[in-house]
Each structure stands twice: as structure tokens, then as C-alpha cells.
Amino acid sequence: MSVFMDLNVMYSSNIKQLQSLVETAAHLGYSTVAINYVFELVAKKKQEIPSPKPINEIFDKLPMVQGRSRPIRVLNRLTLVMSDASHYPTNSPAFRFFDLIALHSSSEKVFHAACTLYDIDIICIPVTEKLPFFFKRAPINAAIERGVAFEVSYAAAIRDSTMRRYTIANAVCLMESCKGKNVILSSAADKSWELRGPYDIANLGLLFGLSNRDAKESISSTCRSVLLRAETRSTASGIVHTWKTQQEALQDSADSEAPAAKRMKPSDS
């Protein structure tokens, strides 16, 4: 059975509204949600990224996931909004308080830097306006190789018909460039009525140009890969595995069985 995730439900200072949002997600069958804190970076202004509200201050008891005997998992996510690549707060100490780091790019330079340089987990695709630049294969392929995901959110398409056209058009442009790889679909919902069930979102992915398999993975396994990458980022490095090739193993075996005088001597380096 698939584990469904919505990695973008918007934070609200109205705690009851936020609780209702997460409870609805659990009722729809989502096992994991990420509360999204949006922070806009402004030029020539020293800004401190605020810390997220502790989950135990929002919920006394987490709601149970529909069809499962366990509570929903709630994460904290930071989305940076910036128009200039020089505004990125490299190695900000505030990052450690968030499980996920995302970036909303409003210019081609920022998008290129997000794909190739920034240590982030998610790149948000604009859905409320016409795409301000054209997607290029090189930076998108670089992001895919680094494990960075591209996010298309759907709540704006529910609120407004004009935004619906922008959402579909921008999503289709993305799919043509990335071929459906490393794409996640999320809600960016402010209110509970804007949320849709996992299978409805998988069908929406087909409209965006995803294959049936990629559409299902965009709310399940691809989201899981994003979380695994985020955990690796937060621990500074992953685990490096080394192993001998078959030829090296055979050589070691031959050396151990040969007389001492005939064993291969290590080469000088």
C-alpha cells in the first residue's frame, strides 16, 4: 500500500485553521504533511529567518491517518522567495530548525542557481503567473542528478480560473523538459476545502503531462526520496559504501594462497 504525502500545507497563525488542515489531510489518507513557512528575502536588508512553531504546541494529539493505525507525521518546511541569486543565505543557522528547504524562483538566474548550486530539497514552479522564463534542459538535468525535486502545487488552480490556466501551462512546460523525473505534486492549501485526495491528485498529474506511474510517484515515492535527501543534507553528509571489484577480490585470494616469495608486491606510489 502506497504512503501518500503532501509536502506543502501552508502555515497559519490561526491554530484551529491549521489543525483543521492537517486533520483533513489525515482523513484523506496522507501519512505525512509538511507545514510550509514562506519567507521572502529582500535586497540590502538584514533579515532573520523565524523558527517554526513546535508541533507539540499545535497538536495535543496528532490525528490518525485514514485506513492506518498510526498518527500522521507532521514536518516543518521553509520556502524562500527571492528574485536575486545573491540573496541566498548560505549555511543559515535557521535551516537546522526545518525538515525541508524549498526555493521559489522568480527569475531565470535564481532558477539556474537553485538547480546547480543551492543546497535545497525542492524548487517551486510558479503557478500564479505566466512563467517568467523558459526551462532549459541543462540546469534541470543538473537538479535531477543532485536529487532536487520540482514542485507543482494545485490549490491556486482551485481558487481562480486564470491561475488554473497558468498552473496547467507551466506544469506542462516543466514536464516537457524534465520528462516527469523528480516531480512532486502538493496542495499549498490554506484551507481544508482546498485539499484533494491522493488519487484525485494522481489524475491531475496526467493532465500536467505525467505518465500514470510518475503521477502516482509524485505523491508517494518521489516525496520519500525528497525526505531522504533532506535527512542527508541535515547530517552534512551521507554514508559512503566501498566494496572490492570481482577482479580485486580474485587477486587478493590468489595472493593469500601463493607462497610468500611469489606474492605480488605493492607498487610504489
N, C-alpha and C positions, 0 to 999 in steps of 0.2 A: 504494500500500500504506500502510495507516494506521500511524502511530507511536504505540505504546501507552506509557502512563506510569502509575506507581504513586507518588504523591507523599507516601506515608506508610508507611515501614517503620521500625519502632521501633529506636532506638539501644540497643545492649547493650554493657556493658563487657567482655563475653566476645567477643573479636575473632573467634574461629573461628565462633561462632554468627552474628555479624553478616556475616561473609564468606559463610557458607552461605546466608543470607537473600538477599543480593544476587545470588549465583551462581544461585540458584533462580529469581529474578525474570528474570534474563537468559535462562535456559533456557526459561522460559515465553513469552518473546517481548517482554518490556518493554524499551524502548530507554532509558528514563530512570526513575530512582528517587530519592526524597528520604529521607535518613536523618533521622528525627524526634527532636529533643531536646525533652522536655517539662519545663517549668519552672513551678512553682506560685508565684504571688505571694501573700504573706501580709501582712495588715494590720499597720501600725505596726512594720514590721521592714525595715531596710535590707538589700537583697539585691543581689548582683551576679550577673548572668546569665553562666553559664560559656560559654567559647568552644567551638566544636565541634572534634572531633578531625580533624586534616588527613586528607584522603582518601588521600594517599600513605603515611600511617602505618598505614592499614587494609589497603590493597592494594598489593602489589608490582607486580601487573599486573591490570588490570580484566578481568573475564570478557567474552567475546564474546556478543553478542545472537544468540539462535537465529534462523537464517534470514537474518542480515545479516552483512556483513563488517566490522563495526566494534564496538568495545567499548561496554559500557553506560555511560551518563552518570550520575554519582552526584552529587547535590546535598545541601546541608545545610539543614535546616528547623528552625525554632524554633516550638514551640507553647506559648503562655502560657495557664495555667489560672488563672482569677480569678473571684471572686464579687462583687466591688465595683468599680464603674466607675472609682473614684478611684485604684485600684491600678495603672492602666496606666502603664508607664514611657515617657512621651512622649519621642521622639528619643533613645532609649537608644543609646549608642555601640556596645553589643554587637550591635545589629541588623545592622551592616555585615558581620559575620562569617557571616551566614546568607543563603542564596539566597531563602528563603521565610519569611514570618512568618504564623503562624496563631494563632487565639484560640479557646479552648474556653470557651463561655459557660454558666454555671450559674445565671444569673438573667436575668430579662427586661430589666432596666436595662443589664446588660452586653451582652446581645444587641443591644439598640437602639443603644447607643453603637458597637458593632462594625460595625453596618450603616451608620451615618450619619457617624461621626466618625473612628475609628481608621484609621491608615494601615497596613492589613494586607492580606494577599492571600487568606486563607482563613478562613472561620468554620466551626468544627467543630460538628456537630449531635450532641447526646448520644445514645448508643446503648446504654449500660449501665444506664439507669434510665428510668422514665416521664418524659416531657417535663415539666419543671417550670413551663412557661408555654405559652401559646398563641401561635402565629405570627401576626403581623399584616402585612397587605399593604404598608403604608406603609414601614416600615423595610426590608423585603425588597426592594421596588422600588428604594429608595434604594441598597441594596448592589449590585443588578444594574446600575444606572446608573453606579456607580463602578467596576464591573468586579471586584468582590469575589465570590469563589466560595463556595458552600456544600458542605461535605464530609460524606459519609456513608461510614463505614468498616464493613467486614463481618467482621473477624476475631472480634469479640466474639460474633457470631451463630453462629460455628462452635464456639466453646468451650462455650457454655451455651444451653440451650433457652429459659430465661427471657429472657436478653439477646437472643435471636433475635426474640422477640415484641416487645421494646422497639425493636429496630433497625427492624423492618418497620413498626411503628405510627408511630414518629417520622419515618421516611423518607416514608411516605405523607402524613402531615400537612404535611411540608415541600413535597412535590410539589403538593399542593392549593393552596398559597399562592404558590409561585414558578413554577408551570406548567412545571417542568422546565428552567428557564433557569439558567445558571451553576451547574450541579451537577456535582461530580466524585465519583467512587467510588474509594475506596482501601482498602488492606488494614488498616493499623495492625497488621501482623503482628509478633509477637515471634519466632516460629519459622518455619522454611521450610515446614513442613507446613500452615501456615495460609494460605499463598498459593494463589490460584487463577488460572487463565489468563484472558487478556483477554476471550475470547468467553463464558466462564462468567460473568464479571462483567457483561458487557453483558446477558446473560439475567437476571441478578439485578436489574439496573436496571428491567427490565419488571415484576418483582414489586413493586418500590418505587413503580411508577406512572409511570415514564418511558416516552416513546414509543420506538420502535425506533431512530430517528435520535438522539434525545437520549441514549439509553443508550450507544450507540457513541461519541458525542462526549464523554461523561463520563469516558472513559479515554483520550481522544486529543486532539481539537482544543480542548476546553474547558480541559484541562490545559495545553496550549500557550499559550492566552490568559492563563492564570494566570502562567506563567513570563514572558511578555512584559510583563505588568503589573508583576511583581516587578522586572524589569530597569529599567523606567521609574522605579519607586519608588527604587531604589538609586542612580540617577543624578540624583535630585532633581526632574527634570522631563523631559517628553518633548520631541519635536520639533514645532514649530508650523509648519504649512504655510499660506501665504496665496496666494490667486490672485484675479485680476480676474473680475468677472462679465461676461457677454456684453455687457451694456449699457455697462459701463465701458470694455471693450476697443473697442467701436464708437465711443464718444465720443472716446477717445484717438486713434483712427485718423482721425476726422473733423477733430479739432483740428490734427493734424500736416499734413493736406492743405490746410487752409484758409489764406488769406493771413494774415499776421501781425496785421493790423489787425482781422480778424474772429475771431481765435481766442478761445475762452472764457477769461475772466479768472478766476483763482482767487478764490473767495468769501472775504470777510473772516471770520475766526473769532476 
